[in-house]
Amino acid sequence: LQRTWTSTVYACFKTEVTAHETPSGRRYHRFTCAAKDCGGSINRYLDTGNAKSTSNLRRHVQSCKGWGHGEEVLMRLDNMQNAQEACEKLVAFKYTGDICELLGTGNGKPTYSARSHTRYEIR
């Protein structure tokens, strides 16, 4: 089943996805955030028309404090070729905490963001 999940946003979640069923019989997959300080979980119900949509996963990454600037992380993930490349970059980013690991380098020079820090990051 995970072979069909090719979106780069899946790299932000743990690979152990669990399947559950509600008492009313609705089945869903539970994705757990892989950010160090988060651990939040997102449910994706399988009986809806948009069962393969990643919008709720993207919304979590965008608002998650563990990923820092979620919009920028999503923008960088969208520019990557596949989920495997995204996983490798995010593992390096989570290990070092250095945003340069995620942003990558061009011509041997690191690229940086000019975006200011949020109140949460300043403290």
ChimeraX attribute file (.defattr): number of C-alpha atoms within 10 A of each C-alpha:
attribute: neighborCount
match mode: 1-to-1
recipient: residues
	/A:1	4
	/A:2	8
	/A:3	5
	/A:4	7
	/A:5	12
	/A:6	12
	/A:7	17
	/A:8	22
	/A:9	21
	/A:10	22
	/A:11	22
	/A:12	25
	/A:13	20
	/A:14	14
	/A:15	13
	/A:16	9
	/A:17	14
	/A:18	11
	/A:19	14
	/A:20	14
	/A:21	11
	/A:22	8
	/A:23	7
	/A:24	6
	/A:25	9
	/A:26	12
	/A:27	15
	/A:28	19
	/A:29	17
	/A:30	15
	/A:31	22
	/A:32	20
	/A:33	24
	/A:34	22
	/A:35	19
	/A:36	12
	/A:37	11
	/A:38	13
	/A:39	15
	/A:40	13
	/A:41	17
	/A:42	16
	/A:43	17
	/A:44	20
	/A:45	19
	/A:46	14
	/A:47	11
	/A:48	11
	/A:49	8
	/A:50	11
	/A:51	12
	/A:52	12
	/A:53	13
	/A:54	15
	/A:55	11
	/A:56	12
	/A:57	20
	/A:58	18
	/A:59	13
	/A:60	17
	/A:61	24
	/A:62	17
	/A:63	13
	/A:64	18
	/A:65	16
	/A:66	16
	/A:67	25
	/A:68	18
	/A:69	18
	/A:70	18
	/A:71	15
	/A:72	15
	/A:73	19
	/A:74	18
	/A:75	11
	/A:76	15
	/A:77	25
	/A:78	15
	/A:79	10
	/A:80	14
	/A:81	11
	/A:82	15
	/A:83	19
	/A:84	15
	/A:85	13
	/A:86	22
	/A:87	18
	/A:88	13
	/A:89	19
	/A:90	24
	/A:91	16
	/A:92	15
	/A:93	17
	/A:94	17
	/A:95	10
	/A:96	11
	/A:97	14
	/A:98	11
	/A:99	17
	/A:100	16
	/A:101	18
	/A:102	20
	/A:103	20
	/A:104	14
	/A:105	12
	/A:106	8
	/A:107	6
	/A:108	7
	/A:109	8
	/A:110	11
	/A:111	14
	/A:112	11
	/A:113	9
	/A:114	6
	/A:115	8
	/A:116	9
	/A:117	11
	/A:118	10
	/A:119	7
	/A:120	8
	/A:121	10
	/A:122	7
	/A:123	6
